[in-house]
Amino acid sequence: MTHLRFNAFVMNTGSHVHHGQWRHPAARQADFNDVRLWTDLAKRLEGGLFDAIFFADVVGLYGPADGSYEVHAREGLQIPSNDPAVLLSALAVNTEHLGLAFTSNVLQQHPFQFARQMSTLDHISNGRVAWNIVTGTLEGAARNFNLDNLPPHDDRYDWAREYVDVVYKLWEGSWDPDALVRDKQRGIFADAAKIHKINHRGPRYRVDGPHLPSPSPQRTPVLYQAGASAAGKAFAAEHAEAIFIIAPTPQVAAEGIRETRELAVRAGRRADDIKFYQGFAFVVGSTEEEARRKESEIESYISLDGYQTHRSYGARPDGTFYPPDTPLSAIDTNGSIGLLDWLRRSVTDREPVIADVGRLIASTARIVGTPEQIADQLVVWQRAGIDGVNMFNWHIPGSYEDFIDHVMPVLRERGLAQREYVPGTLRRKLFGTDLINDRHPAAAYRGAFTNADIR
Ligand SMILES: Cc1cc2nc3c(=O)[nH]c(=O)nc-3n(C[C@H](O)[C@H](O)[C@H](O)COP(=O)(O)O)c2cc1C
């Protein structure tokens, strides 16, 4: 049996997923503006042989665009928040092996600039960056980027297809492998004949190129995706190398993984070109009793308001609230269809209602127990087909340290966690190669452009 992969799922903000926990006496996430909180965490994760630190991000507030943000501000619910890409350059120089993943929405940056930023980070980190491709669910974010409304759900994935097309052209096709010469004797820095314009012309973007950075170690960063709707799964099956799921049971995970792997094969890829990571939040105790005691302490800090506002299903488009007994089936959303579906499938004995949202999300994918019990559970999930764990936190510091110090040794003993890092880029660690494989659509642009446009 192969070992599992481990990502630490965080956000450059005070309250990411588990709202209210920042108030815990040991929690320091309220100090997220202090870069040392993150460099300390990154070093600790690297000491624990985590594969990557993965930053979520959004570029607007949750809920209706004109709605109140009183709860957001009170809870520190992803406001204030800082740009993860800037932070990653600090983490890159403080680590050697840890993968550095961040989320960037296709609406937030022009693809030419985004491709350049990514290549720069890939150079700085010696090939350890990953991009979580998101299409966004927030009306408020759309309004921050020149739009009147968030485009319809499936149209956002069409937008993403053009966006990735532009960045793949820049990363893979613009520079030949030997275009950077740097020959002091001959006085040649780079060979123009081997640097190509891409001349992209599409519905949203016009990009001539060439790409300004020379090829970085991975060229295309490792590609993460987490869409769960039909359109999201189809996009992920074509493009993602790592997919993030939060399935309510191993059976539901197995179903979704099988379906997406089949879609990938239909798109010309191999089933194992994609790694699946299930999200978990762990509560670890040396005895079951201790774990339960820690869980009740965590419960005492939970803010249900925070969870409900985060998921936005409590509010109508005009900002007024649904009554708490409204069935989830009565809610229409242009936001995350995948998440709404997940919520409906999580309550099986009755019709889930709005009042369930906070409670359900607070207890999502939570595993409580001794290190051995946690390892037993992870084996069940691994048999269902997951390749890795995307670990949420309750407290920074605290949650990752508990897992590294107590659970990792048991996992390592059972062959479920790596004993050392494979040297080299993040993609080499995960898949054995620095560059994206030939079956991926990005690879089609290698050697695709000529220098006919050089004048
Ligand atoms: C583990 C995980 C992490 C995610 N991180 C982000 C994020 O950082 N920013 C974001 O806008 N969406 C994030 N999403 C949302 C998805 O990328 C996706 O946009 C959302 O599920 C809506 O797409 P869908 O309707 O196809 O499911 C995340 C989802 C999951 C499961």
The ligand as a Tripos MOL2 file, in Angstrom:
@<TRIPOS>MOLECULE
LIG
   31    33     1     0     0
SMALL
NO_CHARGES

@<TRIPOS>ATOM
      1 C1        -11.1310   21.8660   -0.0670 C.3       1 LIG1
      2 C2        -11.7440   22.9650   -0.8690 C.ar      1 LIG1
      3 C3        -11.0870   24.1770   -0.9640 C.ar      1 LIG1
      4 C4        -11.6270   25.2380   -1.6800 C.ar      1 LIG1
      5 N1        -10.9740   26.4330   -1.6710 N.ar      1 LIG1
      6 C5        -11.5260   27.4890   -2.2800 C.ar      1 LIG1
      7 C6        -10.9270   28.7550   -2.2170 C.ar      1 LIG1
      8 O1         -9.8880   28.9200   -1.5960 O.2       1 LIG1
      9 N2        -11.5160   29.7880   -2.8500 N.ar      1 LIG1
     10 C7        -12.6800   29.6570   -3.5520 C.ar      1 LIG1
     11 O2        -13.1640   30.6370   -4.1200 O.2       1 LIG1
     12 N3        -13.2980   28.4600   -3.6320 N.ar      1 LIG1
     13 C8        -12.7440   27.3870   -3.0010 C.ar      1 LIG1
     14 N4        -13.3780   26.1750   -3.0560 N.ar      1 LIG1
     15 C9        -14.6200   26.0810   -3.8320 C.3       1 LIG1
     16 C10       -14.4280   25.3390   -5.1250 C.3       1 LIG1
     17 O3        -13.2180   25.6250   -5.7730 O.3       1 LIG1
     18 C11       -15.5380   25.6200   -6.1210 C.3       1 LIG1
     19 O4        -15.4090   26.9130   -6.6310 O.3       1 LIG1
     20 C12       -16.8660   25.5380   -5.4980 C.3       1 LIG1
     21 O5        -17.0340   24.2680   -4.9400 O.3       1 LIG1
     22 C13       -17.9470   25.8370   -6.5600 C.3       1 LIG1
     23 O6        -17.8380   25.0250   -7.6400 O.3       1 LIG1
     24 P1        -18.8700   23.8580   -7.8880 P.3       1 LIG1
     25 O7        -20.2480   24.4770   -7.9000 O.co2     1 LIG1
     26 O8        -18.4330   23.3200   -9.2170 O.co2     1 LIG1
     27 O9        -18.7050   22.8640   -6.7810 O.co2     1 LIG1
     28 C14       -12.8560   25.0970   -2.3450 C.ar      1 LIG1
     29 C15       -13.5220   23.8680   -2.2620 C.ar      1 LIG1
     30 C16       -12.9860   22.8160   -1.5330 C.ar      1 LIG1
     31 C17       -13.7220   21.5100   -1.4660 C.3       1 LIG1
@<TRIPOS>BOND
     1     1     2 1
     2     2     3 ar
     3     2    30 ar
     4     3     4 ar
     5     4     5 ar
     6     4    28 ar
     7     5     6 ar
     8     6     7 ar
     9     6    13 1
    10     7     8 2
    11     7     9 ar
    12     9    10 ar
    13    10    11 2
    14    10    12 ar
    15    12    13 ar
    16    13    14 ar
    17    14    15 1
    18    14    28 ar
    19    15    16 1
    20    16    17 1
    21    16    18 1
    22    18    19 1
    23    18    20 1
    24    20    21 1
    25    20    22 1
    26    22    23 1
    27    23    24 1
    28    24    25 2
    29    24    26 1
    30    24    27 1
    31    28    29 ar
    32    29    30 ar
    33    30    31 1
@<TRIPOS>SUBSTRUCTURE
     1 LIG1         1 GROUP 0 **** ****
